Amino acid sequence: MEVMELRAEARTGSGKGPARRLRSQGKIPAVFYGGGADSVPISVSSADLLMLLKSSEENIFVKLVIDESGQKAEKLSVIKELQIDPASRKLFHADFCEISMDHKMTFDVSLHFTGTPEGVKDGGEMLHLKREVRLSCLPGQLPQFIEVDVTGLGIGDSLRVADLKVAEGILLVDGEDTAIVTVMAPRVPTAAELEEAGEATKEPEVIKQKAREE
């Protein structure tokens, strides 16, 4: 489990004015939600948070080092929500939620597909129905991703959530029968599509003929 450190400062002001001043200083307003405690308004460096996001994948564990009047407190958290300004595409606001290493949490984890299905080699098409799944586990057990080998899939075959291999102690929350990937038979074009394709191939020849006549 990788933990990234992020420095934060407690803030007292609220509303658009103080938030605008923070952003002009290269910071963004944020909130830290503790376990059972009141929320704590904080601010973090926009550049530091952006660097943290770029250097790691989803489900980042963040050790917030919160400075409040010279007193520092370290809080292990995950990013609960990020807001991005729709016009500038810059970070606008962030929410952090405290986590406990001995309490299970629910996470969305990416699926990484490996191999080429036999059905694709035979002309079929692989269709991804899900690219991530939801699971429940202790923070220390959270995998970066779940690998899915699709090599053995033939035309008409599918893999379901129940087929995923996860470590002991990890519970897949999505329904076992939920399909994640399938290999479809090659699509047969209709007569109308074939006719349209034929007309399209004739059109350049007519244009060239006219050009020669001119």
Beta strands, then each sheet from edge to edge (+ up, - down):
strand 1: 3-10
strand 2: 27-33
strand 3: 40-45
strand 4: 61-68
strand 5: 71-84
strand 6: 91-98
strand 7: 105-114
strand 8: 125-128
strand 9: 132-137
strand 10: 145-149
strand 11: 158-160
strand 12: 171-172
strand 13: 179-184
sheet 1: 1+ 3- 2+ 6+ 5- 4+ 1+
sheet 2: 10+ 7+ 9- 12+
sheet 3: 8+ 13- 11+
end
